[in-house]
Amino acid sequence: MTAPAHDAPALTDEQNAVVEQPVDALTLVTAAAGSGKTHTLIRRLGRLVERGDVAPRDVLALSFSRASVRELRRRLTGYGDAGHVRAQTFDSWALDLLMQVKADQDWRSASFDERIREAAKALDDGLADDLYEDLRHVVVDEVQDLMGERRELVRTLLERFDCGFTVVGDPAQAIYGFQLEDTARRAGETNRFFDRLRSTFAEELVELHLTRNFRAATDEARLALPHGPALRTGAEQGGGGDDLYETLRSELRSALPVGKLEDDHVVDHVADPDGTAAVLCRTNGQALLVSSRLHSAGVAHRLQRGAQDRAAPAWLARFFAPESGPTLTRESFDAVLAEHADAAVDPDTAWRALASTAAGRTGRTVDLRRLRDAVSNGLLPDELAAAPPAAVVVSSFHRAKGLEFDRVVVADPGPLREAPEIDAAEEARVLYVAMTRSRTELLRMDPVDSRRVGLHQGTRRWQRYGFKNWQRFGMESTADDVHADDPAGTAEFTDDPHGLQRYLSTEVSAGDPIVLDRVCDESLEDRESPPYLVRHAGRPIGIVSERFRRDLYRVLNVNRGFVPRNFPYEITDVRVDTVETVTGSPAAGKIAGLGDHGVWTAPRLTGLGRFHFRREEADE
């Protein structure tokens, strides 16, 4: 067996069989939940480089989730040269490929799906043959989540280049079929990539399995594990979803109950200071309700963001101060970071991430213009843009995939709805994912009452609504809801921009309550609400964005013949998600005395807001 790095645990026989495969082996690994998959992949990559089979630059590691990629990168740093292996999400890799083989187009502004589609076409047309002529091995993680065009992209990569691969996945955890609206096509996609590998590579394919669970340390945490094989078989052969779903729900009902969301027992269990905890819900709307309840009880927590919802940390803005030059040295970086960044930020990791994103000409500095572009286009690496760790997390079942916690409270999702779009087998797999996130305690909460909360299809925001179909009582706040083109204090309200930047740095924290305060009664633009101030402890710290105003108008525009006239005078139950670095008008920044880079900080909002209307306005 290979020698572990530092204090890494020894490999099991199953894991070692994966690690010791030759560099040109075509390997398909089925890895059950909690089976040490990431540890095995790290050791696999470390072993390939250690024994001289490949140079790090000749290996490509791809995964569906940013969390998986971030963890791969972090842990590979302990394995010598293997720390230089390229690890990317499928979307990030597709963008990099296009920017090298079709550099004359602006791929950053293209949609994710368009990038994936065009990258697959570029591979198929041979445009990347020179780029990957030395590619020796590809690692693909979370392959069960590859659907449609992403699946075709990876298939083209593996079939076009003469290289080995290690493909890892678990059909029992395939939960992203909902991205395909056609339920018949969705069922056919579930195991399609596995089937394609088996038919294409036939006898050359080596199939291995990781079956031992290392995550669940107690019987209660293992409740769902015995049903993994049946879910896997169902994904491979189809059928059996209704029975499996009800079986898993029955197992969940045998877990220790904590009562209803409104009960103090829920808060007591989640707020226990020992270890990490999560409350997991079937929908993001339910997660918003849970988050609101925990906030009202004073429980600090983080609402899990979506995969594409990333924030640039506030300390980045410090490098763009008025006195900064065009480049950033390591010495200046360390000095600023020591003064302004959170203690959890590792300077070496942060510097490497900055240098990989925006290296200067010498390779020993960071080009601030390139760094600004990366912030503006959402291209910061996950080491910089990931949400900070939290002792308590609230999440939907889907967004919790790949995460683990000491204590998990699973909200009972209730019986299956009878609707054409419901895929019973996938619902069973989604529940299985939620029930396998716990290390020690698995608890059950009664179903979250979300009857008066729904997803507004036009804006894709969750909303509160009443018993009458025209009643709207609240709307979700999301990323990009705060105006970023101008520094706070220079548009819609007047305040000292420097003072507001200091206030955001020292007085505003994640979870703080926010009130959105209407500036005027009438809308100033067609099909938009009036502007709103973003108030923190009574002080304006920003204004809402044009996108927020458009979406608020659409939420209140309950039918085609209706024109909203009455807008809420204030919106409460909004919270600070984080303070982030944003980009805006360089001219506006210069006028405000914040330098000419066009970079400053702004609050990012979250929460299921609650509308407040004045009675006299409602009567009009």
C-alpha positions in Angstrom: 0.0 0.0 0.0 1.1 3.6 -0.5 2.4 5.5 2.5 -0.1 8.1 3.8 0.9 11.7 3.9 1.3 13.2 7.3 -1.4 11.7 9.6 -3.8 10.6 6.8 -5.7 7.3 7.7 -4.5 4.1 6.2 -6.2 2.8 3.1 -8.6 -0.1 3.2 -8.2 -2.9 0.6 -11.0 -1.5 -1.4 -9.5 2.0 -1.5 -6.0 0.7 -2.2 -7.3 -1.2 -5.2 -8.3 2.2 -6.7 -5.1 3.9 -5.7 -2.8 1.3 -7.2 -4.4 1.1 -10.6 -1.9 1.9 -13.5 -1.9 5.4 -15.0 -3.6 4.1 -18.2 -6.3 2.1 -16.4 -9.9 2.9 -17.3 -11.5 2.7 -13.9 -15.1 3.1 -12.8 -15.6 3.4 -9.0 -19.0 3.2 -7.3 -18.6 4.9 -4.0 -21.3 4.7 -1.4 -22.1 7.6 0.9 -19.4 8.3 3.4 -17.1 5.7 2.0 -13.9 7.9 2.0 -14.2 8.8 -1.7 -12.3 12.1 -1.4 -9.6 10.5 0.6 -9.2 7.8 -2.0 -9.0 10.2 -4.9 -6.4 12.3 -3.1 -4.3 9.2 -2.5 -4.9 8.1 -6.1 -3.6 11.4 -7.5 -0.8 11.5 -5.0 0.3 8.0 -6.0 0.2 8.8 -9.7 2.6 11.7 -9.2 4.7 10.1 -6.5 5.7 7.1 -8.6 6.5 9.2 -11.6 3.7 8.0 -13.8 2.7 11.5 -14.7 3.6 15.2 -14.2 0.9 17.2 -12.3 0.3 19.3 -15.4 -0.7 16.1 -17.3 -3.6 15.2 -14.9 -7.0 16.8 -14.9 -9.4 16.4 -12.0 -13.1 17.4 -12.6 -16.1 17.5 -10.2 -19.7 18.7 -10.3 -19.5 20.8 -7.1 -17.2 23.6 -6.1 -17.1 22.2 -2.5 -15.6 18.9 -3.8 -13.0 20.8 -5.9 -12.1 23.1 -3.0 -11.6 20.0 -0.8 -9.5 18.3 -3.4 -7.3 21.3 -3.8 -6.9 21.8 0.0 -6.0 18.3 0.7 -3.7 17.8 -2.3 -1.4 20.5 -0.8 -0.2 17.8 1.6 0.9 15.5 -1.1 4.0 17.3 -2.6 3.9 17.9 -6.3 0.4 16.4 -6.5 -0.7 19.8 -5.1 -0.2 21.2 -8.6 -2.7 19.0 -10.2 -5.5 20.9 -12.0 -8.8 20.5 -10.1 -11.8 22.3 -11.5 -15.6 22.1 -11.8 -16.9 21.1 -15.2 -18.2 24.7 -15.7 -14.8 26.3 -14.8 -12.9 23.9 -17.0 -15.2 24.5 -20.0 -14.6 28.2 -19.6 -10.9 27.8 -19.4 -10.9 25.6 -22.5 -12.9 28.0 -24.6 -10.7 31.0 -23.5 -7.7 29.1 -24.9 -9.1 27.6 -28.1 -11.7 30.3 -29.0 -10.1 33.3 -27.4 -11.7 35.8 -29.8 -15.1 35.5 -28.1 -16.4 36.8 -24.8 -17.1 33.5 -23.1 -17.5 35.1 -19.6 -20.8 36.7 -20.6 -22.1 33.4 -22.1 -24.5 31.2 -20.0 -23.2 28.2 -18.3 -25.1 25.9 -20.7 -23.7 27.7 -23.7 -20.1 27.3 -22.4 -20.7 23.6 -21.8 -22.2 23.1 -25.3 -19.5 25.0 -27.1 -16.7 23.3 -25.1 -18.0 19.9 -26.1 -18.1 21.0 -29.7 -14.6 22.4 -29.6 -13.3 19.0 -28.3 -15.3 17.2 -30.9 -13.9 19.4 -33.7 -10.3 18.8 -32.5 -9.7 22.4 -31.5 -8.2 21.2 -28.1 -6.0 18.3 -29.5 -2.8 20.3 -29.1 -3.9 21.7 -25.8 -4.4 18.2 -24.3 -1.8 16.2 -26.3 0.1 15.4 -23.1 -3.0 14.5 -21.0 -2.3 11.2 -19.3 -5.1 10.8 -16.7 -8.5 12.3 -15.9 -10.3 12.0 -12.6 -14.1 12.7 -12.7 -16.0 12.9 -9.4 -19.7 13.0 -8.8 -20.3 11.5 -12.2 -23.9 10.5 -11.2 -24.9 14.2 -11.4 -23.8 14.6 -15.0 -26.9 15.3 -17.1 -27.5 16.3 -20.7 -24.8 18.6 -22.1 -22.4 18.2 -19.2 -22.5 14.5 -19.6 -21.7 14.9 -23.3 -18.8 17.2 -22.6 -17.1 14.6 -20.3 -18.0 11.7 -22.6 -16.2 13.6 -25.5 -13.2 14.2 -23.3 -12.8 10.6 -22.2 -13.4 9.1 -25.7 -11.3 11.5 -27.7 -8.0 11.4 -25.8 -5.9 8.3 -25.3 -5.5 8.6 -21.5 -6.5 6.7 -18.4 -9.3 7.8 -16.2 -10.7 7.3 -12.7 -14.5 8.0 -12.8 -16.3 8.0 -9.4 -20.0 8.2 -8.6 -22.9 6.6 -6.8 -26.2 6.1 -8.6 -28.0 6.1 -5.2 -27.1 9.8 -4.9 -28.2 10.9 -8.4 -30.4 13.9 -7.4 -30.2 16.4 -10.2 -32.6 14.9 -12.7 -35.0 17.7 -11.9 -32.9 19.9 -14.2 -34.6 18.0 -17.1 -38.2 18.9 -17.4 -39.2 15.8 -19.3 -39.7 13.1 -16.7 -39.3 10.2 -19.2 -35.9 11.7 -20.3 -35.0 12.3 -16.7 -35.4 8.6 -15.9 -33.3 7.6 -18.8 -30.5 10.0 -17.8 -30.1 8.6 -14.2 -27.6 5.9 -15.0 -26.7 6.8 -18.6 -23.1 7.8 -18.1 -22.3 4.6 -16.3 -24.0 2.6 -19.1 -22.0 4.5 -21.7 -18.7 3.8 -20.1 -19.5 0.1 -19.8 -20.6 -0.2 -23.5 -17.8 2.0 -24.9 -14.8 0.6 -23.0 -16.2 -3.0 -22.5 -13.5 -5.4 -21.3 -11.0 -2.6 -20.8 -13.1 -1.0 -18.0 -12.1 -1.9 -14.5 -15.1 -1.7 -12.1 -14.3 -1.2 -8.3 -16.5 -0.4 -5.3 -16.1 1.5 -2.1 -18.6 0.1 0.4 -17.4 0.8 3.9 -18.9 3.8 5.6 -16.5 6.0 7.6 -18.9 8.9 8.3 -21.7 7.4 10.4 -20.4 6.5 13.9 -23.8 5.5 15.5 -26.7 3.3 14.7 -29.0 6.3 14.3 -26.7 7.9 11.8 -26.7 4.7 9.8 -30.5 4.5 9.5 -30.6 5.0 5.7 -27.4 3.2 4.8 -28.9 -0.3 4.3 -31.1 1.1 1.6 -28.2 2.3 -0.6 -28.0 -0.9 -2.6 -31.7 -0.9 -3.4 -31.5 2.7 -4.5 -28.5 1.9 -6.6 -30.3 -1.0 -8.3 -33.4 1.2 -8.8 -31.2 3.9 -10.5 -29.7 1.3 -12.8 -32.8 -0.7 -13.6 -35.6 1.8 -13.0 -38.7 1.5 -10.9 -39.4 1.0 -7.2 -39.4 4.6 -6.3 -42.6 4.8 -4.3 -41.8 1.9 -2.1 -38.2 3.1 -1.5 -39.4 6.6 -0.6 -41.9 5.3 1.9 -39.4 2.9 3.4 -36.9 5.8 3.9 -39.6 8.0 5.4 -40.5 5.2 7.8 -36.8 5.0 8.8 -36.8 8.8 9.3 -39.9 8.6 11.5 -38.0 6.2 13.8 -35.4 8.8 14.5 -35.6 10.9 17.7 -38.3 13.6 17.1 -37.7 17.2 18.0 -41.3 18.4 17.2 -42.5 21.3 15.1 -40.3 24.1 13.8 -42.1 26.5 16.3 -41.1 24.3 19.3 -38.2 25.2 21.5 -36.8 21.6 21.2 -35.7 22.3 17.7 -33.8 25.4 18.7 -32.3 23.6 21.7 -30.9 20.7 19.6 -29.6 23.0 16.9 -28.0 25.5 19.2 -26.1 22.8 21.2 -22.5 24.1 21.3 -21.0 20.7 20.9 -20.0 20.0 17.3 -21.6 21.1 14.0 -25.3 20.9 13.2 -27.6 21.3 10.2 -31.3 21.5 9.6 -32.2 20.1 6.2 -35.4 20.7 4.3 -36.8 19.4 1.1 -37.1 22.9 -0.6 -35.2 26.1 -0.4 -38.5 27.8 0.6 -38.7 25.7 3.7 -35.1 26.4 4.5 -35.9 30.1 4.4 -38.7 29.6 6.9 -36.3 27.6 9.2 -33.7 30.3 8.9 -36.2 33.0 9.9 -37.2 30.9 12.9 -33.6 30.4 14.1 -32.8 34.1 13.6 -35.8 35.0 15.8 -34.5 32.7 18.4 -31.0 34.2 18.3 -29.3 31.1 16.8 -26.4 32.2 14.6 -26.3 30.1 11.4 -25.6 30.1 7.7 -28.2 29.6 5.0 -26.5 27.4 2.5 -26.1 29.2 -0.9 -26.6 27.7 -4.3 -23.6 26.3 -6.3 -23.3 29.4 -8.5 -24.0 31.9 -5.7 -20.6 33.1 -4.7 -19.3 36.2 -2.9 -16.0 37.9 -3.0 -14.7 38.4 0.6 -14.8 41.9 1.9 -11.0 42.0 2.7 -10.3 41.9 -1.1 -11.5 45.5 -1.4 -8.6 46.7 0.9 -6.1 45.9 -1.9 -7.9 48.5 -4.1 -7.4 51.4 -1.7 -6.8 54.9 -3.3 -3.1 54.6 -2.6 -2.7 51.2 -4.2 -0.7 50.8 -7.4 -1.4 48.6 -10.4 0.1 45.5 -8.7 0.1 43.8 -5.3 3.3 42.4 -3.8 3.3 39.5 -1.3 4.7 41.9 1.4 1.8 44.3 0.9 -0.7 41.5 0.8 0.5 40.1 4.1 0.3 43.5 5.8 -3.2 44.2 4.6 -4.5 40.7 5.3 -3.1 40.8 8.9 -5.0 44.0 9.6 -8.3 43.3 7.9 -9.0 39.7 7.1 -10.7 37.1 9.3 -8.3 35.0 11.4 -9.6 31.9 9.5 -8.0 33.1 6.2 -4.8 31.2 5.6 -2.3 33.7 4.0 -0.5 31.1 1.9 -3.6 29.6 0.5 -5.1 33.0 -0.2 -2.0 34.3 -1.9 -1.7 31.2 -4.1 -5.4 31.6 -5.1 -4.9 35.3 -6.0 -1.7 34.5 -7.9 -3.4 31.7 -9.9 -6.2 34.1 -10.8 -4.4 37.3 -11.6 -0.6 36.9 -11.6 1.4 39.9 -12.7 4.0 39.8 -15.5 6.8 38.6 -13.2 4.7 35.9 -11.6 5.7 37.3 -8.2 2.9 39.9 -8.0 -0.9 40.1 -8.4 -2.2 42.3 -11.2 -5.0 44.3 -9.7 -6.7 45.0 -13.0 -7.0 41.3 -13.7 -8.1 40.7 -10.1 -10.9 43.3 -10.5 -12.0 41.5 -13.7 -12.1 38.2 -11.8 -14.3 39.8 -9.1 -16.6 41.4 -11.7 -17.0 38.2 -13.7 -17.4 35.8 -10.8 -14.2 34.0 -11.6 -12.5 33.9 -8.2 -11.4 30.5 -7.2 -13.4 28.7 -4.5 -10.6 29.2 -2.0 -11.5 32.9 -2.0 -15.3 32.9 -2.8 -16.5 30.0 -0.6 -18.9 30.7 2.2 -17.2 30.8 5.6 -17.6 27.8 7.9 -20.4 27.9 10.4 -21.4 25.8 13.4 -25.0 25.6 12.3 -26.1 25.4 8.6 -29.7 25.5 7.2 -30.0 23.9 3.8 -32.2 22.2 1.3 -31.6 18.5 0.8 -30.0 19.2 -2.6 -27.6 21.9 -1.4 -26.4 19.7 1.5 -25.0 17.1 -0.9 -21.3 16.5 -0.2 -21.5 18.0 3.3 -21.4 16.3 6.7 -22.2 17.4 10.2 -22.1 15.9 13.7 -25.8 16.5 14.3 -28.5 16.6 11.5 -32.2 17.5 11.9 -34.1 16.4 8.8 -37.5 17.9 8.3 -39.9 15.2 7.3 -40.7 15.9 3.6 -44.1 14.4 3.9 -45.9 11.9 1.6 -45.1 12.1 -2.1 -47.2 14.6 -4.0 -49.2 13.2 -6.9 -48.0 15.3 -9.9 -46.7 14.4 -13.3 -43.3 16.1 -12.6 -42.7 14.0 -9.4 -40.1 11.3 -9.9 -40.6 8.9 -7.0 -37.2 7.2 -7.4 -35.4 10.5 -7.4 -37.3 11.7 -4.4 -36.1 8.6 -2.6 -32.5 9.3 -3.5 -32.9 13.0 -2.4 -34.1 11.8 1.0 -31.3 9.3 1.2 -28.8 12.0 0.6 -30.3 14.1 3.5 -30.3 11.2 5.9 -26.7 10.3 5.2 -25.2 13.7 6.2 -24.9 12.9 9.9 -21.8 11.6 11.8 -23.5 10.9 15.1 -27.0 12.2 15.6 -29.9 12.0 13.2 -33.1 13.8 14.4 -36.5 14.3 12.8 -38.5 17.5 12.7 -42.2 17.6 11.8 -43.0 18.7 8.2 -42.4 22.5 7.8 -45.7 24.3 7.2 -44.9 26.0 3.9 -48.5 26.1 2.5 -48.3 29.9 2.2 -44.9 30.0 0.6 -44.2 29.2 -3.1 -41.7 29.7 -5.9 -42.6 32.6 -8.2 -41.9 31.2 -11.6 -41.1 34.5 -13.4 -38.4 35.6 -10.9 -37.4 32.2 -9.4 -37.7 33.8 -6.0 -39.6 32.3 -3.1 -42.6 34.4 -2.0 -45.1 34.6 0.8 -48.7 34.7 -0.4 -52.2 34.7 1.2 -55.3 32.7 0.9 -56.6 34.8 -1.9 -54.7 34.4 -5.2 -53.8 38.1 -5.5 -52.3 38.4 -2.0 -48.6 38.8 -1.8 -47.0 39.2 1.6 -43.2 38.8 1.1 -40.4 38.0 -1.3 -37.0 36.3 -1.0 -33.8 38.5 -1.0 -30.9 37.1 -3.0 -27.5 38.0 -4.3 -27.3 41.1 -6.5 -30.2 42.8 -4.7 -28.0 45.7 -3.6 -27.0 48.3 -6.1 -23.2 48.0 -6.7 -22.6 50.4 -9.6 -22.1 53.4 -7.2 -20.6 53.4 -3.7 -23.1 53.6 -0.9 -23.8 57.2 0.1 -23.6 58.5 -3.5 -26.9 57.5 -5.0 -30.5 58.0 -3.6 -29.0 59.1 -0.2 -26.0 61.1 0.8 -23.5 60.0 3.3 -19.7 59.8 3.6 -18.6 57.0 1.4 -15.4 56.4 3.4 -17.4 56.4 6.6 -19.9 53.9 5.2 -17.1 51.6 4.1 -15.6 51.6 7.6 -19.1 51.0 9.0 -19.6 48.0 6.7 -16.2 46.7 7.9 -16.7 47.1 11.6 -20.4 47.2 12.4 -22.2 44.9 9.9 -22.1 41.2 10.3 -23.7 38.1 8.8 -27.2 37.5 10.3 -27.8 41.2 11.2 -31.4 42.3 10.5 -32.1 44.7 7.6 -35.1 46.8 6.8 -35.8 47.9 3.3 -37.3 51.4 3.5 -39.2 52.8 0.5 -37.8 56.1 -0.7 -40.9 57.4 -2.4 -44.5 56.4 -3.1 -44.5 56.1 -6.9 -42.3 54.0 -9.2 -39.8 56.1 -11.1 -39.5 53.6 -14.0 -41.9 51.5 -16.0 -42.4 47.9 -14.6 -40.3 48.6 -11.6 -41.0 49.3 -7.9 -39.9 52.5 -6.2 -36.3 52.5 -4.9 -35.7 51.2 -1.3 -33.0 52.1 1.2 -31.1 49.2 2.8 -31.1 50.1 6.5 -28.9 48.5 9.2 -29.7 49.6 12.7 -31.5 52.5 11.2 -28.6 53.7 9.1 -28.8 53.5 5.3 -25.9 51.3 4.0 -27.1 50.9 0.4 -30.0 50.9 -2.0 -31.7 48.0 -3.7 -30.7 47.1 -7.3 -32.7 47.5 -10.5 -33.1 43.8 -10.5 -34.7 43.8 -7.1 -37.1 46.6 -8.2 -38.1 44.7 -11.4 -38.7 41.5 -9.5 -40.7 43.1 -6.8 -42.9 44.6 -9.5 -43.3 41.2 -11.1 -44.2 39.5 -7.8 -46.9 42.1 -7.1 -48.1 42.0 -10.7 -50.5 39.2 -10.1 -52.1 39.1 -13.6 -51.6 40.6 -17.0 -54.3 43.3 -16.7 -53.1 44.5 -13.3 -50.6 47.3 -12.8 -49.2 47.4 -9.2 -49.6 50.8 -7.6 -49.3 49.9 -3.9 -45.8 48.9 -2.9 -44.8 47.9 0.7 -43.5 50.9 2.6 -41.0 48.6 4.3 -39.8 45.1 4.0 -38.6 43.2 7.1 -37.2 39.7 7.9 -34.3 40.5 5.6 -30.8 39.6 6.8 -27.2 40.2 6.0 -25.7 37.2 4.3 -22.3 38.7 4.2 -20.4 41.9 3.3 -18.8 41.4 0.0 -16.4 43.0 -2.4 -18.1 44.4 -5.5 -17.2 46.2 -8.7 -18.8 49.3 -10.1 -18.1 52.5 -12.0 -14.4 53.6 -11.7 -15.5 57.2 -12.2 -18.0 57.0 -9.4 -15.4 55.5 -7.1 -12.9 58.2 -7.9 -15.4 61.0 -7.3 -16.2 59.4 -4.0 -12.6 59.3 -3.0 -12.3 55.5 -3.1 -9.7 55.3 -5.8 -10.1 54.7 -9.5 -10.3 50.9 -9.6 -14.1 50.8 -9.1 -14.0 48.4 -6.2 -15.6 48.7 -2.8 -17.8 46.7 -0.4 -21.6 46.3 -0.2 -23.9 44.1 1.9 -25.3 40.9 0.4 -28.9 40.1 1.5 -30.7 36.9 2.2 -34.0 35.9 3.9 -37.7 35.6 3.1 -38.8 39.2 3.4 -42.1 40.3 4.8 -44.1 43.1 3.2 -45.7 45.9 5.3 -48.4 48.0 3.7 -50.0 51.2 5.1 -53.7 50.7 5.5 -54.6 54.0 3.8 -52.5 53.0 0.8 -54.1 49.6 0.7 -57.5 51.2 0.6 -56.7 53.3 -2.4 
